[in-house]
Amino acid sequence: MRYRLASGVARVEVRGGPALLSRAPLRLVKVSAAFAERFDAGELVARTPTEARALDALFERGLLARVPDDALPADRLPTVSVVIPVKDRAEELRRCLESLRRVRYPRARLEIVVVDDGSRDATPAVARALGATVISSGGRGRGPAAARNRGAAVASGALLAFIDSDCTASEGWLAELTGRFEDPEVVAVGGRVAGMHASSALDRYEAEMSSLSLGPRDRSGQGGTDTFYLPSCNLLVRRRAFAASGGFREELHVGEDVDLTWRLRDRGGRVLYTPHGRIFHEHRNRLGAFLRRRFQYGTSEGLLQVLHPERRKQMVMPWPLAAATALVAAAWLARAAWPAVAGAALILLDVARLWATLRREGARVPPEWVIGARLRAWGSLAYHVAFHLTRYYAPVLIVAGVAWPRLGALAATLAVLCAAVDRTVRRPALRFPEFLGLYLAEHLAYGAGVFCGCVRLGSFGSYRPVLSVKQ
C-alpha cells in the first residue's frame, strides 16, 4: 500500500527533528529522519509490518493519503466465490446476477453461489438459468447469516465476496477490492455502498445517510475497541479467516456483519474500507419499511454490547471544552449571561495553552490556526453530545421539554444543529425541511429499537458511553 502526504499537510522542522503539520485538524506529529527523507522523495511504501502500522496510524490521523493501487495482473488475481443469500426475490436476484455477468473479472477465477432460504417463487430457477450454483440454506427463513454460512461452506475461492440479492455490482467491483489482499494482514475489505435509485426523498436520504454507506474516505481497523465495521452487502473476506472466526452468528438477524467484523479484528486481522468497488443497494423507500428497518437495527445494539463489552461507545471530552459547553447550556437554562462569559473565557485559556505548547515545540503556527482548531473541536464535541442525546434520549427530552419549555427549546435546537451538520457533511440531494423530518424520524425509530432491545436483554450498556476526559 502506497502513501503520500495528505492535502494541507507539510513537513516541518521542530525541536527534536522533523514533523508533519496539518491545519485542519491542527495536528503536529514528529517522525523519524528516515521517514522524513522518504516523504520528501514522494510516495512511501511500507518495508516492514511495523512501518505499515506506523503509516496506517498517520493515515487514520489524516496526515497521509493512500495512493490507489495499480490493478493486479490477471495471473495474480485471487479466486473469488460470490455468495448471495436470497428468499422470494426472483426479479431482484435476476438483476443482481445480470450485473455480475458484467463484472470485469476472469471467469475462470470466479464462482457464484446462490443460497436459497426456502423460496416459494421462481428464485432458484432464475439463479440456475443465469449460471449460478444453487444450494439450500437447509430450511425456510433461517436468515441471511445462516444462508451466508451455508454458501461459504461449499465455496472454493480463496476469497468470499458477499453481496445481497437487492444489490447490483459495478463493473470494477471485484478488481478494485481484491488487490487490497496483497497485504497479508488484511482479512476483510468492504467497498462503497451507493443508492440504486434517486427518485424519492427517501431514496436520496438513504443514498447518503444509510448505515451501509461509510463515506468517501478510506478507513481501517485492527484490534482496538472502536466500533468500525464493514456491512455484509459489500464484503470480501479471506475464506480461511472466515472459517477460523466461526462465520456469521446465525442467531443474529441484524447486526451480524458488525459482530463478524469485530471478531475478525479481535483475532488480529485487519479490515479495510475503501470508497471503490461499488455496489448499488435498493434501499427501502417507503416510510413504514424504512422506520421498521431502523428499529430493527436499533434492537441489535444491546446484544452487540453484551457480546462485545469492550466495544462500548466512547466519547472524548476535553475538559475545558466540555466545561464551556456545560456553561453555555446553563446560561440558556438559567437565563443568565455570566456562565456563557465564563465558558468563553475557558475556550480562550485553552487556545492560549495550545498556542504555548506549539511554541515550546518550535512549531511556527499562526494564531488564527489555533483559534480555528479549538472552535472546530468545540463544535465537534457539541455535535457528538447532541447526536447522542437525540438518538438515545429524544423521548425523555420531549417529555422534560413539555414540563420545562426552555429545556425543550435547547434540546430542539441541538437536534436541528445536529441535523444541519450531518446534512452539510453528507450532502444528500434534499431540502433541509425534508432532510430534518426524515432525520428525526430515523433517530426516534432507532432509539426505540435500542430501548426495546435493552429491555429484552435486561442490559442498558448502550446508554452508558465511556467518557475519556483529557486536556
C-alpha positions in Angstrom: 0.0 0.0 0.0 1.4 3.4 -1.0 1.0 6.7 0.8 1.7 10.4 0.3 1.2 13.5 2.3 -2.4 14.4 2.6 -3.6 17.7 1.1 -2.8 20.6 3.5 -0.1 18.6 5.4 3.5 19.9 5.4 6.8 18.5 6.6 8.3 21.0 9.1 11.3 21.1 11.4 10.7 21.4 15.1 12.7 20.9 18.3 13.8 17.3 18.2 13.7 16.8 14.4 11.2 16.6 11.5 7.4 16.5 12.0 4.2 16.6 10.0 1.9 19.6 10.5 -1.7 19.9 9.3 -4.0 22.9 9.8 -7.5 21.3 9.8 -7.5 19.4 12.0 -4.5 21.1 13.8 -2.0 18.3 14.4 1.7 18.1 14.9 3.3 14.7 14.8 7.0 14.0 15.0 8.5 11.5 12.6 11.9 9.9 12.2 14.5 11.5 10.0 14.5 8.3 7.8 10.7 8.6 7.3 11.0 12.3 6.5 13.6 11.7 3.8 11.3 9.2 2.2 8.3 11.6 2.4 10.5 14.2 0.5 11.0 11.6 -2.2 7.3 11.4 -2.9 5.2 8.3 -2.4 6.0 6.0 0.5 5.6 2.2 0.7 6.0 0.3 4.0 9.0 -2.0 4.1 8.1 -3.9 7.3 4.9 -4.7 9.2 6.0 -2.2 11.9 6.3 0.5 9.2 2.9 -0.5 7.8 1.2 0.1 11.2 3.0 3.4 11.6 1.9 4.6 8.2 -1.6 3.4 8.8 -1.7 5.3 12.1 -0.6 8.5 10.4 -3.3 7.9 7.7 -6.0 7.4 10.4 -5.0 10.8 11.9 -5.5 12.5 8.5 -1.8 13.2 7.8 -1.4 10.8 4.9 -3.5 9.8 1.9 -3.5 6.4 0.3 -2.4 6.2 -3.4 -4.7 3.9 -5.3 -3.0 0.6 -6.1 -2.5 -0.5 -9.7 -4.8 -3.2 -10.8 -3.3 -6.7 -10.3 -2.3 -8.6 -13.4 -4.8 -11.4 -14.3 -2.5 -14.2 -13.2 -2.2 -12.7 -9.7 -5.9 -12.2 -9.1 -7.2 -14.5 -6.3 -10.1 -16.9 -6.9 -13.4 -15.4 -5.6 -16.6 -17.1 -4.6 -19.6 -14.6 -4.7 -22.2 -15.7 -2.1 -25.8 -14.4 -2.4 -28.4 -15.2 0.3 -31.9 -14.9 -1.1 -35.6 -15.7 -0.3 -38.5 -14.9 -2.6 -36.7 -12.3 -4.7 -36.7 -13.7 -8.2 -36.6 -10.4 -10.1 -34.2 -8.7 -7.7 -31.9 -11.7 -8.0 -32.1 -11.7 -11.8 -31.0 -8.0 -11.7 -28.1 -8.9 -9.3 -26.9 -11.8 -11.4 -27.0 -9.9 -14.6 -24.8 -7.2 -13.1 -22.3 -9.9 -12.0 -22.1 -11.0 -15.6 -20.8 -7.5 -16.4 -18.1 -7.5 -13.7 -14.6 -7.3 -15.1 -13.0 -10.4 -13.6 -11.6 -13.6 -15.1 -14.4 -16.1 -15.3 -12.1 -19.0 -14.5 -11.3 -17.3 -11.2 -15.0 -16.6 -10.3 -17.8 -18.7 -9.0 -21.3 -17.6 -8.0 -23.2 -19.4 -5.2 -26.8 -18.6 -4.6 -28.2 -19.8 -1.2 -31.9 -20.2 -1.3 -33.6 -19.7 2.0 -36.8 -21.6 1.2 -38.2 -19.5 -1.7 -41.6 -20.3 -3.0 -41.3 -18.2 -6.2 -39.0 -18.7 -9.2 -35.8 -17.7 -7.4 -34.0 -21.0 -7.8 -34.9 -21.3 -11.4 -33.7 -17.8 -12.2 -30.4 -18.5 -10.5 -29.8 -21.7 -12.4 -30.8 -20.1 -15.7 -28.1 -17.4 -15.2 -25.4 -19.9 -14.4 -25.2 -19.7 -10.6 -24.7 -22.7 -8.4 -27.8 -23.0 -6.2 -27.9 -24.6 -2.8 -30.4 -24.7 0.0 -29.9 -22.9 3.3 -31.3 -26.0 5.0 -34.7 -24.7 5.8 -37.1 -21.8 5.2 -36.5 -18.3 6.7 -33.3 -19.3 8.5 -32.0 -15.8 7.8 -29.2 -14.2 5.8 -26.4 -15.2 8.4 -27.2 -18.9 8.2 -27.5 -18.7 4.4 -24.2 -17.0 4.0 -22.5 -19.6 6.2 -24.0 -22.4 4.1 -22.7 -20.7 0.9 -19.2 -20.2 2.5 -19.1 -23.9 3.4 -19.4 -25.0 -0.2 -17.3 -22.1 -1.8 -14.0 -22.9 -3.3 -12.5 -19.4 -3.8 -9.7 -18.0 -1.7 -11.9 -15.0 -1.1 -15.6 -14.9 -0.2 -17.4 -11.9 -1.7 -20.8 -11.3 -0.1 -23.5 -9.3 -1.9 -27.2 -9.2 -1.3 -29.9 -10.0 -3.8 -31.3 -6.5 -3.8 -28.0 -5.1 -4.9 -26.1 -4.8 -8.2 -22.4 -4.7 -8.7 -20.3 -2.1 -10.6 -18.1 -3.5 -13.4 -15.0 -2.9 -11.3 -16.4 -4.3 -8.1 -14.0 -7.2 -7.5 -10.9 -5.9 -9.4 -10.9 -2.7 -7.3 -11.1 -4.6 -4.0 -9.1 -7.8 -4.4 -5.8 -6.0 -4.7 -6.1 -4.9 -1.0 -5.5 -8.6 0.0 -1.9 -8.3 -1.2 -1.3 -7.2 2.4 -1.1 -10.5 4.3 -2.6 -8.9 7.5 -5.8 -7.8 5.7 -8.6 -10.3 6.3 -11.6 -8.3 5.1 -12.3 -5.5 2.7 -15.5 -3.5 2.2 -16.4 -1.2 -0.7 -18.8 1.7 -1.2 -22.5 1.1 -0.9 -24.3 3.5 -3.2 -28.1 4.0 -3.6 -29.7 2.4 -6.6 -32.5 4.9 -7.1 -32.9 8.7 -6.5 -36.5 9.4 -7.4 -38.0 9.8 -3.9 -36.9 11.8 -0.9 -36.2 8.6 1.0 -34.0 7.3 -1.9 -31.9 10.4 -1.7 -31.8 10.3 2.0 -30.7 6.7 2.2 -28.1 7.2 -0.5 -26.0 9.2 1.9 -27.4 8.6 5.4 -27.8 4.8 5.4 -25.6 3.0 7.9 -24.4 0.9 4.9 -22.8 4.0 3.4 -19.4 4.5 5.0 -18.5 7.7 3.1 -15.8 8.9 0.7 -12.7 8.2 2.8 -10.6 5.1 3.3 -10.7 3.6 6.8 -9.2 0.6 8.6 -9.2 -1.2 11.9 -7.2 -3.9 13.6 -7.7 -4.8 17.2 -8.7 -1.9 19.4 -12.0 -1.1 21.0 -13.6 1.3 18.4 -16.8 0.3 16.6 -15.7 0.4 13.0 -17.2 -2.4 11.0 -18.0 -3.4 7.4 -21.5 -4.1 6.0 -22.2 -7.6 4.7 -23.8 -6.4 1.5 -20.4 -5.5 0.1 -17.9 -7.5 1.9 -14.9 -9.6 0.8 -13.3 -11.9 3.4 -10.4 -14.4 3.2 -12.2 -17.8 3.3 -9.8 -19.3 5.8 -10.2 -16.3 8.2 -13.9 -16.5 7.9 -13.9 -20.2 8.8 -11.5 -19.7 11.7 -13.7 -17.0 13.1 -16.8 -19.2 13.0 -18.5 -17.2 10.3 -21.7 -15.2 11.0 -23.6 -15.8 14.2 -26.8 -17.4 12.9 -28.9 -16.3 15.8 -28.4 -12.6 14.7 -30.8 -11.4 12.0 -29.5 -7.8 12.2 -26.0 -6.7 13.3 -24.4 -10.0 12.2 -21.9 -8.1 10.0 -20.9 -5.8 12.9 -20.3 -8.9 15.1 -18.3 -10.7 12.4 -16.1 -7.7 11.6 -15.3 -7.2 15.3 -14.4 -10.9 15.8 -12.1 -10.8 12.8 -10.4 -7.8 14.3 -10.2 -9.4 17.8 -8.3 -12.3 16.2 -5.6 -9.8 15.0 -6.9 -9.4 11.4 -7.0 -6.1 9.7 -10.2 -4.9 8.0 -10.3 -2.1 5.4 -12.9 0.1 3.9 -12.4 1.8 0.5 -14.8 4.0 -1.4 -14.0 2.0 -4.5 -15.5 -1.3 -5.6 -19.1 0.0 -5.5 -22.3 -1.9 -5.3 -25.7 -0.3 -5.6 -28.3 -1.1 -3.0 -32.1 -0.8 -3.4 -32.9 0.9 -0.1 -36.3 0.8 1.5 -38.1 3.8 0.1 -41.4 3.6 1.9 -41.6 5.3 5.2 -43.0 2.4 7.1 -40.4 -0.1 5.9 -37.6 2.5 6.4 -38.6 3.1 10.0 -39.1 -0.6 10.8 -35.7 -1.4 9.5 -34.1 1.4 11.6 -36.0 0.0 14.6 -34.6 -3.5 13.9 -31.1 -2.1 13.6 -31.5 -0.5 17.0 -32.6 -3.7 18.6 -29.2 -5.3 17.8 -27.2 -2.7 19.7 -27.9 -4.1 23.2 -26.9 -7.6 22.2 -23.8 -6.4 20.4 -22.8 -4.6 23.7 -23.3 -7.9 25.6 -21.3 -9.9 23.0 -18.5 -7.2 22.8 -18.5 -5.4 26.2 -15.1 -3.9 25.4 -16.6 -2.0 22.4 -18.8 0.4 24.3 -19.4 3.8 22.7 -16.6 6.2 23.6 -16.8 9.9 23.9 -13.6 12.0 24.2 -14.3 15.0 26.4 -11.5 17.7 26.5 -12.3 19.2 29.9 -12.0 22.9 29.0 -14.4 22.4 26.0 -16.8 20.2 28.0 -16.9 22.7 30.8 -17.5 25.5 28.3 -20.4 23.5 26.7 -22.0 22.9 30.1 -21.7 26.6 31.0 -23.3 27.8 27.7 -26.2 25.4 28.3 -26.5 26.6 31.9 -26.6 30.2 30.7 -29.5 29.4 28.4 -31.5 27.4 31.0 -30.8 29.9 33.9 -31.3 33.0 31.7 -28.0 34.4 32.9 -25.1 35.8 30.9 -22.2 35.1 33.3 -22.0 31.3 32.6 -21.6 32.0 28.9 -18.9 34.6 29.6 -17.1 32.0 31.8 -17.4 29.4 29.0 -15.9 31.9 26.5 -13.0 32.6 29.0 -12.3 28.8 29.3 -12.0 28.5 25.5 -9.6 31.4 25.3 -7.5 29.9 28.0 -7.5 26.6 26.1 -6.4 28.4 22.9 -3.5 30.1 24.9 -2.5 26.7 26.3 -2.3 25.0 22.9 -0.5 28.0 21.4 2.1 27.9 24.2 2.5 24.1 23.7 3.2 24.5 20.0 5.6 27.3 20.6 7.6 25.2 23.1 7.8 22.5 20.4 9.3 25.1 18.0 6.3 25.0 15.6 5.6 28.3 13.9 1.8 28.3 13.7 -0.3 31.4 13.0 -2.6 32.2 16.0 -5.7 32.0 13.8 -4.9 28.4 13.1 -5.0 27.7 16.9 -8.3 29.7 17.4 -9.9 27.9 14.4 -8.8 24.5 15.7 -10.2 24.9 19.2 -13.5 26.3 17.8 -13.8 23.3 15.5 -13.0 21.0 18.4 -15.7 22.7 20.5 -18.2 22.4 17.7 -17.3 18.7 17.2 -17.8 18.0 20.9 -21.2 19.8 20.9 -22.2 17.8 17.8 -21.4 14.4 19.4 -23.2 15.3 22.6 -26.2 16.5 20.6 -26.2 13.4 18.4 -26.1 11.0 21.4 -28.9 12.9 23.2 -31.1 13.0 20.1 -30.5 9.3 19.2 -30.9 7.8 22.7 -32.8 10.2 24.8 -35.3 12.0 22.5 -38.5 10.7 24.2 -37.1 11.8 27.7 -36.2 15.2 26.3 -39.6 15.6 24.7 -41.4 14.9 28.0 -39.0 17.0 30.0 -39.3 19.8 27.4 -43.1 19.9 27.9 -42.6 20.4 31.7 -39.6 22.8 31.2 -40.0 24.7 27.9 -36.5 26.2 28.0 -35.0 22.7 28.2 -37.3 21.7 25.3 -36.1 24.6 23.2 -32.5 23.8 24.0 -33.0 20.1 23.0 -34.8 21.1 19.8 -32.0 23.5 18.9 -29.4 20.8 19.5 -31.3 18.3 17.3 -31.6 20.8 14.5 -28.0 21.8 14.7 -27.0 18.1 14.7 -29.1 17.6 11.5 -27.6 20.6 9.9 -24.1 19.3 10.5 -24.9 15.9 9.1 -26.6 17.4 6.0 -23.6 19.7 5.4 -21.1 16.8 5.7 -23.1 14.1 3.8 -24.7 16.4 1.3 -27.9 14.5 0.3 -29.9 15.9 -2.5 -32.7 17.1 -0.2 -34.0 20.4 1.0 -33.4 20.9 4.7 -37.0 20.6 5.9 -37.3 17.2 4.1 -34.0 16.1 5.5 -34.8 17.2 9.0 -38.1 15.3 9.1 -36.5 12.0 7.9 -33.5 12.6 10.2 -35.6 13.0 13.3 -37.9 10.1 12.4 -34.9 7.9 11.9 -33.4 8.8 15.3 -36.7 8.1 17.0 -37.2 4.7 15.3 -33.6 3.7 16.0 -33.7 4.9 19.6 -37.0 3.0 20.2 -35.3 -0.1 18.9 -32.3 0.3 21.2 -34.6 0.7 24.2 -36.7 -2.4 23.3 -33.6 -4.4 22.7 -32.1 -3.4 26.0 -35.3 -4.1 27.9 -35.5 -7.6 26.3 -31.9 -8.3 27.4 -32.1 -6.6 30.8 -28.9 -4.7 29.9 -28.5 -1.0 29.3 -24.9 -0.7 28.3 -25.9 1.2 25.1 -26.9 4.2 27.4 -23.5 4.3 29.2 -20.8 5.6 26.9 -17.2 5.5 28.1 -16.2 9.1 28.8 -12.5 10.0 28.3 -11.5 13.3 29.9 -8.4 14.9 28.6 -6.9 18.3 28.1 
